[in-house]
Amino acid sequence: MTTFEVADLDLTDAYKLMTGLIVPRPIGWIGSYGPDGVANLAPYSFFQAVATNPPVVLFSTGMADGAVKDSLANCRASGVFTANLVDHELSVAMNQTSAEVEPTVDEFGLAGLTAKRFGSVDAPGVAEAKAVLECRVVNEVVLGVEPLRHAVTFGEVVAFHVADEVLDGTRIDAAELDALGRLSTPPSSMPSAGWQAPAMPQPAIGSPWSGRGSASPQPISTEVPSRR
């Protein structure tokens, strides 16, 4: 086994190890409006669910040399966004929205997608997506050191919009969802529909492993230890 001390790595090697080992990562397709009303859409593989009571997701965007991406700037200004899930049929459109374009460009139109207001927040969702989460920003934490820092945006989910064919009550049919995830290199993937994980015992609600404990929620800390 080879050991890599982070203090000895350059940015590229640290990135390759991080993104190659933490896989698959779900893709958060973040929708927002700019201050001029232009719809913005961009995919982020640093995206995850982090709480359920209330539901909270996060996405992380890099800030190279202090440059702020449109998604982050819009979330800071409006306080809302949508997190849209990407399936394989939307993979080409998703890739098109990853292009570096001016803030005046509508990525929905660029990729041939329909921007839709779903009603709970003033942010556009992807009408063609099988699932859209409407979110309100509840916190932002900035991590790292120059020249590359990351802003982590936490959003409380205020509404889920899920295609009927994906649903069994509130259970999700993973095969129908067909969600795309990021591996270390394209193409992105998720476990195939024919693969099934072995049965695992379900933790009791309130146990340390359930994620559904009864303790009072604590505020998210923005204090981050400095890098060695």
C-alpha positions in Angstrom: 0.0 0.0 0.0 1.3 3.4 -1.0 0.9 6.4 1.4 0.4 9.9 0.2 0.8 12.7 2.7 -1.4 15.6 1.6 1.2 18.1 2.6 3.5 16.6 0.0 1.0 16.6 -2.9 0.3 19.3 -5.5 -3.2 20.4 -6.3 -3.5 18.1 -9.3 -2.5 14.9 -7.6 -4.6 15.6 -4.5 -7.6 16.2 -6.9 -7.0 13.0 -8.7 -6.8 10.9 -5.5 -9.9 12.6 -4.0 -12.1 12.3 -7.1 -10.8 8.8 -8.0 -11.5 7.3 -4.6 -14.8 9.0 -3.6 -16.9 7.3 -6.2 -19.5 7.2 -7.5 -20.6 10.7 -6.7 -24.1 11.8 -7.6 -24.4 14.8 -9.9 -26.2 17.9 -8.7 -27.5 19.8 -11.7 -27.9 23.2 -10.1 -30.5 25.6 -11.5 -30.6 29.3 -10.6 -31.5 32.7 -11.9 -29.0 35.5 -12.4 -29.7 39.1 -11.3 -30.8 39.9 -14.8 -33.2 37.0 -14.9 -31.1 34.7 -17.1 -31.5 31.0 -16.2 -28.3 29.3 -15.2 -27.7 25.5 -15.1 -24.5 23.7 -14.2 -23.5 20.2 -13.1 -21.5 19.6 -9.9 -20.2 16.2 -8.9 -19.3 17.5 -5.4 -22.9 17.1 -4.4 -24.5 15.1 -1.6 -27.4 14.7 0.8 -26.3 15.5 4.4 -29.4 15.7 6.6 -33.0 14.5 6.6 -34.8 16.5 9.4 -35.1 18.9 7.6 -33.7 17.5 4.3 -30.5 19.3 3.4 -28.2 18.9 0.4 -24.9 20.5 -0.5 -22.9 21.3 -3.6 -19.3 22.6 -3.6 -17.9 24.9 -6.3 -14.3 25.7 -6.8 -13.0 29.3 -6.7 -9.7 29.4 -8.6 -7.8 32.6 -7.8 -11.0 34.0 -6.2 -13.2 33.6 -9.3 -16.8 32.9 -8.4 -18.9 30.7 -10.7 -22.4 31.8 -11.7 -24.2 29.2 -9.6 -22.5 30.4 -6.5 -23.0 34.1 -7.3 -26.7 33.5 -8.0 -27.3 31.5 -4.9 -25.6 34.2 -2.8 -27.9 36.8 -4.4 -31.2 35.0 -4.4 -30.8 32.5 -1.6 -32.5 29.7 -3.6 -31.6 27.0 -6.2 -32.8 23.7 -7.6 -30.9 20.5 -7.6 -31.9 18.4 -10.6 -31.0 14.7 -11.0 -29.3 13.6 -14.2 -30.3 10.3 -15.9 -28.5 8.7 -18.9 -30.9 10.2 -21.4 -29.9 13.7 -20.2 -26.1 13.0 -20.1 -25.4 14.9 -23.4 -27.4 17.9 -22.3 -25.7 17.8 -18.9 -22.3 17.8 -20.6 -23.3 20.8 -22.7 -24.2 22.8 -19.6 -20.7 22.3 -18.2 -19.3 24.6 -20.8 -17.6 27.8 -19.6 -19.9 30.6 -21.0 -20.8 34.1 -20.1 -23.4 34.8 -17.4 -25.7 36.2 -20.1 -26.0 32.8 -21.7 -29.0 30.6 -20.8 -27.6 27.1 -20.4 -31.1 25.6 -20.5 -31.5 27.0 -24.0 -28.0 26.1 -24.9 -28.7 22.4 -24.1 -32.2 22.4 -25.6 -33.8 22.0 -22.1 -37.0 23.5 -20.6 -36.6 25.8 -17.6 -39.6 25.4 -15.4 -40.6 27.2 -12.2 -42.0 24.5 -9.9 -43.6 26.9 -7.5 -41.8 26.8 -4.1 -38.7 28.8 -4.8 -37.8 31.3 -7.5 -35.3 29.1 -9.3 -35.6 27.2 -12.6 -35.7 23.4 -12.6 -35.2 21.0 -15.5 -38.6 20.0 -16.8 -37.1 16.9 -18.5 -35.5 15.6 -15.3 -37.0 12.7 -13.3 -36.4 14.5 -10.0 -36.1 18.1 -9.0 -35.4 19.4 -5.5 -36.3 23.0 -4.7 -33.9 24.4 -2.1 -33.4 27.4 0.1 -29.8 28.3 1.0 -29.2 27.8 4.8 -25.5 28.2 5.0 -22.2 28.5 3.1 -18.8 27.3 4.3 -15.6 28.3 2.5 -12.8 25.8 2.6 -9.2 25.6 1.5 -6.4 28.0 0.7 -5.4 30.1 -2.3 -5.1 29.6 -5.2 -8.0 27.1 -5.1 -10.7 27.4 -2.5 -14.2 25.8 -2.4 -17.5 27.3 -1.4 -19.9 24.7 0.0 -23.5 25.8 -0.3 -26.0 24.0 2.0 -29.6 24.0 0.8 -32.7 23.0 2.7 -35.0 21.0 0.4 -38.5 22.6 0.6 -40.1 20.5 -2.1 -39.4 17.2 -4.0 -40.8 16.8 -7.5 -40.5 13.2 -8.7 -41.7 11.5 -11.9 -44.5 9.1 -11.3 -42.8 6.1 -12.9 -39.9 6.4 -10.4 -42.2 6.3 -7.4 -43.7 3.5 -5.2 -45.3 5.7 -2.5 -42.2 7.6 -1.3 -39.8 4.8 -2.2 -37.6 5.3 -5.3 -37.2 2.8 -8.0 -33.4 3.1 -8.7 -33.6 1.4 -12.0 -36.3 3.8 -13.2 -34.5 6.8 -11.8 -31.4 5.7 -13.8 -29.3 8.4 -12.0 -25.9 9.3 -13.4 -22.9 9.5 -11.1 -19.3 10.6 -11.5 -16.5 8.2 -11.5 -12.8 9.2 -11.6 -13.0 9.6 -15.4 -15.9 9.9 -17.9 -18.2 8.2 -18.7 -20.1 8.6 -15.5 -22.1 5.7 -14.2 -24.1 4.1 -11.3 -24.4 0.4 -10.4 -26.4 -1.4 -13.1 -30.0 -2.2 -12.6 -29.2 -5.9 -12.4 -26.9 -5.5 -9.4 -28.3 -5.8 -5.9 -26.6 -5.1 -2.6 -26.7 -7.8 0.1 -29.4 -7.2 2.8 -28.2 -5.1 5.7 -29.9 -4.9 9.1 -31.8 -1.6 9.5 -30.6 0.6 12.5 -33.3 1.7 14.9 -34.4 5.3 14.7 -32.3 7.3 17.1 -29.3 5.1 17.0 -25.9 6.6 16.1 -26.0 5.0 12.6 -29.6 5.8 11.5 -29.1 9.5 10.6 -32.5 10.0 12.2 -31.6 10.7 15.8 -33.9 12.6 18.2 -31.4 15.0 19.4 -32.0 18.7 18.8 -30.4 20.0 15.5 -27.2 21.9 16.0 -26.1 24.8 13.8 -23.6 24.0 11.1 -20.1 25.1 12.1 -18.2 27.3 9.7 -15.0 26.9 11.7 -12.6 24.9 9.6 -9.1 23.7 10.9 -6.3 25.3 9.0 -4.3 23.2 6.6 -1.0 21.9 7.9 
